[in-house]
Structures are given as structure tokens and as C-alpha cells.
């Protein structure tokens, strides 16, 4: 079974990825690049973050 500490570590990792991709997306928009794949990644990360938060709520 996954521990609370493992979930919290995964959550921190996902949030870090989210911020990085969001920054990349801002740069792509600035140079009129394609942002659709970055948007898809952000949506996926949001879903994962929600899932981990739910698991953490269940543990508490």
C-alpha cells in the first residue's frame, strides 16, 4: 500500500512538473508555437493531482 509520505512526494513532483510546463507554454505562446500538447499535459497533471489529493483525504 502506498503511504501518505509517498503520496505527498508524488504530489510535490506533479506540482513542480505543472509549473514547469506552464512556463514552457507561456514561452511557446510568446513565440507563437504550438501549445496544444502542453495544454494536454497540464490537463493530465491536473487530473493526477486531483486523484492524489483525494487519496490523501481518504488517509486523513
Buried (B, 14 or more C-beta within 10 A) or exposed (E): EEEEEEBEEBBEEBEEBBEEBBEBBEEBEEEEEEBEEBBEBBEBBEEBBEBBEEBBEEEE
